[in-house]
Amino acid sequence: MKNSNYKHLSLRIDEELLKKFHYVCEYDGRSANGQLLYLVRKCVAEYEKEFGTITKEA
């Protein structure tokens, strides 16, 4: 189901790295999209833990 709150992000990635990424996704039981969301959320959480909550919209 489409949600207007979600944005599309394109990514250029080397074929070999993509294959390895899909392998990791399968191991973690996530789709590639789910794995990317997990990693982005983790990155933001780690940043906010170190530098404080991000309040300014980019």
C-alpha positions in Angstrom: 0.0 0.0 0.0 1.3 3.4 -0.9 1.7 6.0 1.8 2.5 9.6 0.9 4.7 9.9 4.0 7.2 7.5 2.4 9.8 8.7 -0.1 11.6 6.8 -2.9 15.4 6.6 -2.8 17.5 5.3 -5.7 20.8 3.6 -5.1 23.6 2.8 -7.5 25.5 -0.2 -6.3 28.2 -2.6 -7.6 26.7 -5.9 -8.7 29.0 -8.0 -6.4 28.3 -5.8 -3.4 24.5 -6.1 -4.1 24.7 -9.9 -4.2 26.6 -9.9 -0.9 24.0 -7.4 0.6 21.2 -9.7 -0.5 23.0 -12.6 1.2 23.2 -10.7 4.5 19.5 -9.7 4.1 18.5 -13.3 3.8 20.6 -14.3 6.7 19.0 -11.5 8.8 15.5 -12.5 7.6 14.8 -9.1 6.0 14.1 -7.9 2.5 16.6 -5.5 1.0 14.3 -2.6 1.7 13.8 -3.7 5.3 17.5 -4.1 5.8 18.2 -0.7 4.5 15.5 0.9 6.7 17.0 -1.0 9.7 20.5 0.3 8.9 19.3 3.9 8.4 17.4 3.9 11.7 20.4 2.4 13.5 22.7 5.1 12.0 20.3 7.9 13.0 19.9 6.4 16.5 23.7 6.2 17.0 24.2 9.7 15.8 21.5 11.0 18.1 22.9 9.1 21.0 26.3 10.8 20.5 25.2 14.3 19.4 21.6 14.6 20.6 18.2 14.5 19.0 18.0 15.9 15.5 15.2 18.5 15.5 15.8 20.4 12.3 14.1 19.1 9.2 16.4 18.6 6.3 
